[in-house]
């Protein structure tokens, strides 16, 4: 935020010796003598591409041109172009840029390079270039091209036009511009298309979430958060803030625990509110959603494990090209890691560079995953899912069966027997119902530990819900799913699923802290038709003692 003031202060500092108001008073940076020696010494070019999200290339180019024009306008000293050291063609090109509608795309690609040279010649000091979210327009172009079913390798595709322009703009500003650029700091979510955007760039230092240098600066450390909350008289909320916004690990050899800075600051600014999603609501999740929705069964199972609070190990790539995302199986996890949807607990050498043990970092991100999982369910009637879950927890088999039937009928595309989703999973309709239930049950993780396909007794029950606090006397729940051979065998299949729960002793998982009762559900389905059988079991250290009711 201080960058624009720093640039405007250069003229005052250099020409008049007068300093702008002290922006850094009472801040820790003011105590860093080495940093303060550089204060006010450099012109600054500051840009952010965070709002570059146009639907077509021409609109995007207009936005980029406007953004560059505004930054040039912020430097009135550069409106003159009769500068010693500027060649005739450079003068003509700069004149066209100052009359925006006359400039060509080729002219605009050189805008940053020419601005750097003008600032250097004017101040006798080369500038700093700060560019935030450089990859946002590239992401948007990629998503739009995919949505419009364009061949992204086609030169006229939105994605290709965007990459070509950004490559030219940044390539000219950064490559071979040493005499007119002091340093550049460029930030983005992904290290995308490096071979296209930054090819052959010298002296490029890249630092990501698994790199140790600067790891503590990607967000707030725990002492910083505690100090902030103390200043806001919110020290009593430390545990809640940690649950919601902590959990990121940056660096590899010496990992640093990091809080999401935007969410922490947003919460501290609204102390009367309970913690909620701040960062997740600031941007689009379309890229991560597309990748999740296009994954195979193995990755769907991994997402299921993450939702259940478990960790997964996957290969992650340091460098990605967006055009390779769909062909690179591990792309989902690289994107999820670098964009903050998972964090790496530990790493080891892997096929793509590193193999990382990944988990969801905090409650805020878990909610985002829950929403994405629920988005798989397509159109859901209002209150149907919550009513379904409540009937399940109450042991009301009749209401549960009714709500389940309504729910399935409403999610036609998801439960279409001939759908591509089920075909991609080998026709495994059990998996579809399994994911439906887990998506809805993600909302009760505060009250239950959810187990999926975990060994219990003599087999692997599909879903177990184990009460977190036995003193609250919530029931334990076991669910088993069966695909019926035909609509006529639904009732039989549901009964077989229920019998399997008892025969294989699935209630053994409750032995350490047995609830007063265990609700057993046998759920059968054929396409969009369902049947439910229910029984209440007593749990003990020896498993199910007896059936109480059917």
C-alpha positions as CSV (number, residue, x, y, z in Angstrom):
1,X,0.0,0.0,0.0
2,X,2.9,2.3,0.5
3,X,4.3,1.8,-3.0
4,X,2.4,4.6,-4.7
5,X,3.4,7.1,-2.0
6,X,7.0,6.0,-2.2
7,X,7.1,6.7,-5.9
8,X,5.4,10.1,-5.6
9,X,7.8,10.9,-2.7
10,X,10.9,10.3,-4.8
11,X,10.5,13.7,-6.6
12,X,10.0,15.5,-3.3
13,X,12.9,13.7,-1.7
14,X,15.3,14.1,-4.6
15,X,14.4,17.6,-5.8
16,X,13.4,19.4,-2.6
17,X,14.7,17.4,0.3
18,X,11.1,17.4,1.7
19,X,9.7,14.1,2.9
20,X,6.1,12.9,2.6
21,X,4.2,12.2,5.9
22,X,5.7,9.3,7.8
23,X,3.8,6.3,6.7
24,X,5.9,4.0,8.7
25,X,5.8,5.6,12.1
26,X,5.2,3.1,14.9
27,X,5.6,0.2,12.5
28,X,8.2,-2.5,13.0
29,X,9.7,-1.8,9.6
30,X,10.8,1.7,10.9
31,X,13.1,-0.2,13.3
32,X,14.9,-1.9,10.5
33,X,17.8,0.4,9.8
34,X,18.9,-1.5,6.7
35,X,15.4,-1.3,5.1
36,X,14.9,2.4,6.0
37,X,18.1,3.3,4.2
38,X,16.3,2.5,0.9
39,X,13.2,4.6,1.9
40,X,12.2,7.1,-0.7
41,X,15.1,6.4,-3.0
42,X,13.4,4.7,-5.9
43,X,10.5,5.4,-8.3
44,X,7.9,2.7,-8.0
45,X,5.6,1.1,-10.6
46,X,2.7,-0.7,-8.8
47,X,0.1,-2.8,-10.6
48,X,-2.4,-5.5,-9.6
49,X,-4.1,-7.8,-12.0
50,X,-6.6,-9.1,-9.4
51,X,-9.7,-7.7,-11.2
52,X,-8.7,-8.8,-14.7
53,X,-11.5,-11.3,-15.2
54,X,-13.1,-10.5,-18.5
55,X,-15.1,-13.0,-20.5
56,X,-13.5,-12.3,-23.9
57,X,-10.1,-11.2,-25.1
58,X,-11.1,-7.8,-26.4
59,X,-12.7,-6.9,-23.1
60,X,-9.6,-8.2,-21.2
61,X,-7.3,-6.1,-23.4
62,X,-9.3,-3.0,-22.7
63,X,-9.0,-3.7,-19.0
64,X,-5.3,-4.2,-19.2
65,X,-4.8,-1.1,-21.4
66,X,-6.8,1.0,-18.8
67,X,-4.8,-0.4,-15.9
68,X,-1.5,0.5,-17.6
69,X,-2.9,4.0,-18.5
70,X,-3.8,4.7,-14.9
71,X,-0.3,3.8,-13.7
72,X,1.2,6.0,-16.3
73,X,-1.1,8.8,-15.2
74,X,0.2,8.4,-11.7
75,X,3.6,9.5,-13.0
76,X,2.9,12.9,-14.6
77,X,6.6,13.5,-15.0
78,X,6.5,10.8,-17.7
79,X,3.9,12.6,-19.8
80,X,6.8,14.3,-21.5
81,X,8.6,12.2,-24.1
82,X,11.2,14.6,-25.4
83,X,13.7,13.1,-23.1
84,X,17.4,12.8,-23.8
85,X,18.2,9.1,-24.2
86,X,14.8,8.3,-25.8
87,X,15.1,7.3,-29.5
88,X,12.9,8.6,-32.2
89,X,10.8,5.4,-32.5
90,X,10.5,5.3,-28.7
91,X,9.2,8.9,-28.7
92,X,6.6,8.0,-31.4
93,X,5.6,4.8,-29.5
94,X,5.2,6.7,-26.2
95,X,3.1,9.4,-27.9
96,X,0.8,6.7,-29.1
97,X,0.5,5.2,-25.7
98,X,-0.3,8.6,-24.2
99,X,-3.2,8.7,-26.8
100,X,-4.4,5.2,-25.8
101,X,-6.7,4.6,-28.8
102,X,-3.8,5.1,-31.2
103,X,-1.6,2.5,-29.6
104,X,-1.5,-1.0,-30.9
105,X,-1.2,-4.2,-28.9
106,X,2.5,-4.2,-29.8
107,X,2.9,-0.7,-28.3
108,X,1.2,-1.7,-25.1
109,X,3.4,-4.7,-24.7
110,X,6.3,-2.2,-24.4
111,X,4.5,0.1,-22.1
112,X,6.2,-1.1,-18.9
113,X,9.6,-1.2,-20.5
114,X,9.2,2.4,-21.7
115,X,7.9,3.6,-18.4
116,X,10.9,2.1,-16.6
117,X,13.2,3.9,-19.0
118,X,11.5,7.2,-18.6
119,X,11.5,7.0,-14.8
120,X,15.2,6.1,-14.8
121,X,16.1,9.0,-17.1
122,X,14.0,11.4,-15.1
123,X,15.2,10.5,-11.6
124,X,18.6,9.1,-12.5
125,X,17.5,6.1,-10.6
126,X,15.9,2.9,-11.9
127,X,12.5,1.9,-10.5
128,X,11.1,-1.0,-8.6
129,X,8.2,-2.9,-10.3
130,X,5.6,-4.5,-8.1
131,X,3.0,-6.7,-9.8
132,X,0.4,-8.5,-7.8
133,X,-1.6,-11.5,-9.0
134,X,0.1,-11.6,-12.4
135,X,-1.6,-14.9,-13.1
136,X,-5.2,-14.0,-12.5
137,X,-6.0,-12.9,-16.1
138,X,-4.3,-16.1,-17.3
139,X,-6.5,-18.3,-15.0
140,X,-9.6,-16.5,-16.2
141,X,-8.7,-16.9,-19.9
142,X,-8.0,-20.6,-19.4
143,X,-11.3,-21.2,-17.6
144,X,-13.2,-19.2,-20.2
145,X,-11.5,-21.0,-23.1
146,X,-12.4,-24.3,-21.6
147,X,-16.0,-23.2,-21.0
148,X,-16.2,-22.0,-24.6
149,X,-14.7,-25.3,-25.8
150,X,-11.8,-23.5,-27.5
151,X,-8.6,-25.3,-28.5
152,X,-6.3,-23.5,-26.1
153,X,-3.4,-24.0,-28.4
154,X,-5.2,-22.1,-31.2
155,X,-3.6,-18.7,-31.6
156,X,-7.0,-17.1,-31.7
157,X,-8.2,-18.8,-28.4
158,X,-8.7,-16.4,-25.5
159,X,-6.1,-18.2,-23.4
160,X,-3.5,-18.1,-26.1
161,X,-4.0,-14.4,-26.8
162,X,-3.8,-13.6,-23.1
163,X,-0.6,-15.6,-22.6
164,X,1.0,-14.0,-25.7
165,X,0.2,-10.5,-24.4
166,X,1.4,-11.1,-20.8
167,X,4.5,-12.8,-22.2
168,X,5.3,-9.7,-24.2
169,X,4.5,-7.2,-21.5
170,X,6.5,-8.9,-18.8
171,X,9.2,-10.2,-21.0
172,X,10.1,-6.7,-22.3
173,X,9.9,-5.2,-18.8
174,X,12.0,-7.8,-17.1
175,X,14.3,-9.3,-19.7
176,X,17.3,-7.3,-20.9
177,X,16.1,-4.2,-19.0
178,X,18.7,-4.2,-16.3
179,X,19.8,-0.6,-17.0
180,X,16.2,0.7,-16.4
181,X,14.8,-1.7,-13.7
182,X,16.3,-1.9,-10.2
183,X,14.2,-4.9,-9.1
184,X,10.8,-6.5,-9.6
185,X,8.6,-8.4,-7.2
186,X,5.9,-10.4,-8.9
187,X,3.3,-12.5,-6.9
188,X,0.7,-15.0,-8.1
189,X,-1.1,-18.1,-7.0
190,X,0.5,-20.5,-9.4
191,X,3.9,-20.6,-11.0
192,X,2.1,-21.2,-14.3
193,X,3.4,-21.2,-17.8
194,X,6.9,-20.3,-16.7
195,X,8.3,-21.6,-19.9
196,X,6.0,-19.1,-21.8
197,X,6.0,-16.0,-19.6
198,X,9.5,-15.9,-18.1
199,X,11.5,-17.9,-20.6
200,X,15.3,-17.3,-20.4
201,X,14.9,-14.7,-17.7
202,X,18.1,-14.1,-15.8
203,X,18.4,-13.7,-12.1
204,X,14.9,-15.0,-11.4
205,X,14.3,-16.1,-7.8
206,X,11.1,-18.0,-7.3
207,X,9.8,-18.7,-3.8
208,X,6.7,-20.8,-3.2
209,X,4.9,-22.5,-0.3
210,X,7.5,-25.3,0.0
211,X,10.5,-23.0,-0.2
212,X,12.2,-21.9,3.1
213,X,13.3,-18.3,2.2
214,X,10.6,-15.8,3.1
215,X,8.3,-18.6,4.5
216,X,7.4,-16.5,7.5
217,X,6.3,-13.6,5.3
218,X,3.5,-15.3,3.4
219,X,1.1,-14.5,6.2
220,X,0.9,-13.9,9.9
221,X,2.9,-16.0,12.4
222,X,1.3,-17.1,15.7
223,X,3.1,-14.4,17.8
224,X,1.9,-11.8,15.3
225,X,-1.7,-13.0,15.5
226,X,-1.6,-13.1,19.3
227,X,-0.2,-9.6,19.4
228,X,-2.9,-8.3,17.1
229,X,-5.7,-9.9,19.0
230,X,-4.2,-8.6,22.2
231,X,-4.2,-5.0,20.8
232,X,-7.8,-5.5,19.8
233,X,-8.7,-6.9,23.2
234,X,-9.5,-10.2,21.5
235,X,-7.0,-12.4,23.3
236,X,-9.8,-14.7,24.4
237,X,-10.6,-15.6,20.8
238,X,-7.1,-17.0,20.0
239,X,-8.3,-20.6,20.0
240,X,-11.2,-19.8,17.6
241,X,-9.0,-17.8,15.3
242,X,-6.5,-20.6,15.2
243,X,-9.2,-23.1,14.4
244,X,-10.6,-21.0,11.5
245,X,-7.5,-19.4,10.0
246,X,-4.3,-21.2,11.1
247,X,-2.8,-24.4,9.9
248,X,-0.7,-23.4,6.9
249,X,2.8,-24.7,6.8
250,X,5.3,-22.8,4.6
251,X,8.7,-24.0,3.9
252,X,10.2,-27.5,3.8
253,X,13.2,-27.9,5.9
254,X,12.1,-25.5,8.6
255,X,8.3,-25.2,8.1
256,X,6.6,-22.1,9.6
257,X,3.0,-22.1,10.9
258,X,1.1,-19.3,9.1
259,X,-2.3,-17.8,9.6
260,X,-4.3,-16.4,6.6
261,X,-3.6,-12.7,7.0
262,X,-6.7,-11.4,5.1
263,X,-9.1,-13.5,7.3
264,X,-7.3,-12.6,10.5
265,X,-7.4,-8.9,9.7
266,X,-11.0,-9.1,8.5
267,X,-12.1,-10.8,11.8
268,X,-10.1,-8.4,14.0
269,X,-11.9,-5.5,12.2
270,X,-15.3,-7.0,13.1
271,X,-14.8,-8.2,16.7
272,X,-18.5,-8.4,17.5
273,X,-18.9,-11.2,14.9
274,X,-18.1,-14.8,15.2
275,X,-15.3,-16.1,12.9
276,X,-16.5,-16.9,9.4
277,X,-15.2,-17.3,5.9
278,X,-13.4,-14.2,4.7
279,X,-10.7,-15.2,2.3
280,X,-12.6,-18.0,0.6
281,X,-15.4,-15.5,-0.3
282,X,-12.9,-13.0,-1.9
283,X,-12.2,-15.0,-5.1
284,X,-13.4,-17.6,-7.5
285,X,-13.0,-21.3,-6.8
286,X,-13.8,-22.2,-10.4
287,X,-10.4,-23.5,-11.3
288,X,-10.2,-25.8,-8.3
289,X,-13.8,-26.9,-8.8
290,X,-13.2,-27.8,-12.4
291,X,-10.2,-29.9,-11.5
292,X,-12.0,-31.6,-8.7
293,X,-15.0,-32.4,-10.9
294,X,-12.8,-33.8,-13.6
295,X,-10.8,-36.2,-11.4
296,X,-11.0,-40.0,-11.3
297,X,-12.2,-42.3,-8.5
298,X,-8.8,-42.3,-6.7
299,X,-8.8,-38.5,-6.4
300,X,-12.5,-38.5,-5.4
301,X,-11.6,-40.9,-2.6
302,X,-8.7,-38.6,-1.6
303,X,-11.1,-35.6,-1.4
304,X,-13.4,-37.8,0.7
305,X,-10.4,-38.5,3.1
306,X,-9.6,-34.8,3.3
307,X,-13.2,-34.0,4.2
308,X,-13.0,-36.6,7.0
309,X,-9.9,-34.8,8.5
310,X,-7.4,-37.3,7.2
311,X,-4.1,-36.6,5.3
312,X,-3.3,-37.9,1.8
313,X,0.1,-38.2,0.0
314,X,0.4,-36.9,-3.5
315,X,3.0,-35.8,-6.0
316,X,3.1,-32.0,-6.5
317,X,4.7,-30.1,-9.3
318,X,6.7,-26.9,-8.7
319,X,6.0,-25.5,-12.1
320,X,2.7,-25.9,-14.1
321,X,1.4,-24.8,-17.5
322,X,-2.3,-24.3,-17.4
323,X,-2.7,-26.0,-20.8
324,X,-1.3,-29.2,-19.2
325,X,-3.6,-29.3,-16.2
326,X,-6.1,-31.8,-17.5
327,X,-3.5,-34.2,-18.8
328,X,-1.4,-34.0,-15.6
329,X,-3.1,-36.2,-13.1
330,X,-1.4,-34.6,-10.1
331,X,-2.4,-31.1,-11.3
332,X,-5.3,-30.9,-8.8
333,X,-3.0,-31.3,-5.8
334,X,-0.4,-28.8,-7.1
335,X,-3.1,-26.3,-7.6
336,X,-4.8,-27.0,-4.3
337,X,-1.4,-26.6,-2.5
338,X,-0.3,-23.4,-4.1
339,X,-3.7,-21.8,-3.9
340,X,-4.2,-22.6,-0.2
341,X,-6.8,-25.3,-0.2
342,X,-4.4,-27.8,1.3
343,X,-1.1,-27.5,3.1
344,X,1.9,-29.9,3.2
345,X,2.5,-31.5,6.5
346,X,5.8,-33.0,5.2
347,X,7.5,-33.8,1.9
348,X,9.9,-36.2,0.3
349,X,11.4,-36.6,-3.2
350,X,8.7,-37.5,-5.8
351,X,8.1,-38.1,-9.5
352,X,7.2,-34.5,-10.2
353,X,9.7,-33.0,-7.8
354,X,8.1,-33.6,-4.4
355,X,5.7,-36.0,-2.8
356,X,3.7,-34.2,-0.1
357,X,1.5,-35.3,2.7
358,X,-1.5,-33.0,2.4
359,X,-4.3,-32.0,4.6
360,X,-7.0,-29.3,4.8
361,X,-5.4,-26.5,6.9
362,X,-8.4,-25.0,8.8
363,X,-12.1,-24.7,9.3
364,X,-12.5,-21.9,6.7
365,X,-11.0,-24.0,3.9
366,X,-12.9,-27.1,5.1
367,X,-16.2,-25.2,4.5
368,X,-15.0,-24.4,1.0
369,X,-14.4,-28.1,0.4
370,X,-17.8,-29.0,1.8
371,X,-19.4,-26.6,-0.6
372,X,-17.5,-28.0,-3.6
373,X,-18.5,-31.5,-2.5
374,X,-22.1,-30.5,-2.2
375,X,-21.9,-28.8,-5.7
376,X,-21.5,-32.3,-7.1
377,X,-25.1,-32.9,-6.0
378,X,-26.4,-30.4,-8.5
379,X,-29.8,-28.9,-7.7
380,X,-30.8,-29.6,-4.1
381,X,-34.2,-28.5,-2.7
382,X,-34.2,-26.0,0.1
383,X,-33.8,-27.6,3.5
384,X,-34.0,-31.1,2.0
385,X,-30.4,-32.1,2.9
386,X,-30.6,-30.7,6.4
387,X,-33.9,-32.5,7.0
388,X,-32.5,-35.7,5.6
389,X,-29.5,-35.5,8.0
390,X,-31.7,-34.6,11.0
391,X,-33.9,-37.6,10.3
392,X,-30.8,-39.8,10.1
393,X,-29.5,-38.5,13.5
394,X,-33.0,-38.9,15.0
395,X,-33.2,-42.5,13.8
396,X,-36.5,-41.7,12.0
397,X,-36.2,-44.3,9.2
398,X,-39.5,-43.3,7.6
399,X,-38.6,-39.6,7.3
400,X,-35.1,-40.5,6.3
401,X,-36.3,-42.7,3.5
402,X,-38.8,-40.0,2.3
403,X,-36.1,-37.2,2.3
404,X,-33.6,-39.5,0.6
405,X,-36.0,-40.2,-2.2
406,X,-36.8,-36.5,-2.7
407,X,-33.1,-35.7,-2.6
408,X,-32.2,-38.2,-5.2
409,X,-35.0,-37.2,-7.5
410,X,-33.9,-33.6,-7.3
411,X,-30.3,-34.5,-8.2
412,X,-31.2,-36.0,-11.6
413,X,-28.0,-35.5,-13.4
414,X,-25.9,-36.7,-10.6
415,X,-27.8,-40.0,-10.1
416,X,-28.6,-40.7,-13.8
417,X,-27.5,-44.3,-14.2
418,X,-26.2,-43.5,-17.6
419,X,-24.4,-40.4,-16.6
420,X,-20.7,-39.8,-17.4
421,X,-20.0,-39.5,-13.7
422,X,-21.0,-43.0,-13.0
423,X,-19.5,-44.4,-16.2
424,X,-16.2,-42.8,-15.3
425,X,-16.4,-44.6,-12.0
426,X,-17.0,-48.0,-13.6
427,X,-20.8,-47.8,-13.0
428,X,-20.2,-47.8,-9.2
429,X,-23.5,-46.3,-8.1
430,X,-22.5,-47.1,-4.5
431,X,-19.8,-44.6,-4.8
432,X,-22.2,-41.9,-5.9
433,X,-24.5,-42.5,-2.9
434,X,-21.5,-42.7,-0.7
435,X,-20.3,-39.3,-1.8
436,X,-23.8,-37.8,-1.5
437,X,-24.0,-38.9,2.2
438,X,-20.5,-37.8,3.0
439,X,-21.0,-34.4,1.4
440,X,-24.1,-33.8,3.6
441,X,-22.5,-35.3,6.8
442,X,-19.6,-32.9,6.5
443,X,-21.8,-30.4,8.4
444,X,-21.9,-32.6,11.6
445,X,-18.1,-33.0,12.0
446,X,-18.2,-31.0,15.2
447,X,-20.5,-33.6,16.8
448,X,-19.3,-36.8,15.1
449,X,-16.1,-38.4,13.9
450,X,-16.9,-39.7,10.5
451,X,-15.3,-42.9,9.3
452,X,-15.6,-44.1,5.7
453,X,-14.6,-47.6,4.5
454,X,-12.6,-48.1,7.7
455,X,-12.1,-51.6,9.1
456,X,-14.6,-52.4,11.9
457,X,-15.4,-55.8,13.2
458,X,-15.0,-58.3,10.3
459,X,-15.3,-55.8,7.4
460,X,-15.5,-52.2,6.2
461,X,-18.7,-50.4,6.8
462,X,-19.5,-47.7,4.3
463,X,-20.1,-44.9,6.8
464,X,-19.7,-44.7,10.6
465,X,-20.7,-41.8,12.7
466,X,-19.0,-41.9,16.1
467,X,-20.1,-39.3,18.7
468,X,-17.3,-37.0,19.7
469,X,-18.6,-36.6,23.3
470,X,-20.3,-39.7,24.7
471,X,-21.6,-37.6,27.6
472,X,-24.0,-35.8,25.1
473,X,-25.7,-39.2,24.5
474,X,-25.8,-38.9,20.7
475,X,-26.5,-42.2,18.9
476,X,-23.8,-44.0,16.9
477,X,-24.7,-44.5,13.3
478,X,-23.7,-47.2,10.8
479,X,-24.7,-47.1,7.1
480,X,-24.2,-49.7,4.5
481,X,-25.1,-49.2,0.8
482,X,-26.3,-51.8,-1.7
483,X,-27.0,-51.6,-5.4
484,X,-30.1,-53.6,-6.2
485,X,-30.2,-55.7,-9.4
486,X,-33.7,-54.3,-10.3
487,X,-36.4,-52.1,-8.7
488,X,-38.2,-55.2,-7.6
489,X,-35.2,-56.3,-5.4
490,X,-34.8,-53.0,-3.6
491,X,-36.4,-54.1,-0.3
492,X,-34.3,-57.3,-0.4
493,X,-31.1,-55.5,-1.0
494,X,-31.8,-53.0,1.8
495,X,-32.4,-55.9,4.2
496,X,-29.2,-57.6,3.1
497,X,-27.3,-54.4,3.8
498,X,-28.8,-54.2,7.3
499,X,-28.1,-57.9,8.0
500,X,-24.4,-57.3,6.9
501,X,-24.0,-54.6,9.5
502,X,-25.0,-57.1,12.3
503,X,-23.3,-60.2,10.8
504,X,-19.9,-58.5,10.4
505,X,-20.0,-56.7,13.8
506,X,-19.6,-53.2,12.4
507,X,-20.6,-51.8,15.8
508,X,-17.2,-52.9,17.1
509,X,-15.9,-49.4,16.3
510,X,-18.0,-48.1,19.1
511,X,-16.5,-50.5,21.7
512,X,-14.2,-48.1,23.5
513,X,-16.9,-45.5,24.2
514,X,-20.2,-47.3,23.5
515,X,-23.2,-45.0,23.0
516,X,-26.5,-45.9,24.4
517,X,-27.7,-47.0,21.0
518,X,-26.5,-47.5,17.5
519,X,-28.7,-46.7,14.5
520,X,-28.1,-49.1,11.7
521,X,-29.3,-48.2,8.2
522,X,-29.3,-50.5,5.2
523,X,-29.7,-48.4,2.1
524,X,-30.5,-49.9,-1.3
525,X,-30.9,-48.1,-4.6
526,X,-31.5,-48.8,-8.3
527,X,-31.0,-45.7,-10.4
528,X,-33.0,-43.0,-8.6
529,X,-35.2,-45.5,-6.7
530,X,-34.3,-46.1,-3.1
531,X,-35.2,-48.3,-0.1
532,X,-34.2,-48.0,3.5
533,X,-34.2,-50.6,6.3
534,X,-33.4,-49.5,9.9
535,X,-32.7,-51.1,13.2
536,X,-31.6,-49.9,16.6
537,X,-28.8,-51.8,18.2
538,X,-27.3,-51.7,21.7
539,X,-23.6,-51.3,21.7
540,X,-21.2,-52.8,24.2
541,X,-17.6,-54.0,24.4
542,X,-18.8,-57.2,22.8
543,X,-20.5,-55.5,19.8
544,X,-24.2,-55.5,19.2
545,X,-26.0,-57.1,22.1
546,X,-29.5,-57.2,20.7
547,X,-31.9,-55.7,18.3
548,X,-34.2,-53.4,20.1
549,X,-36.6,-52.5,17.2
550,X,-36.9,-52.7,13.5
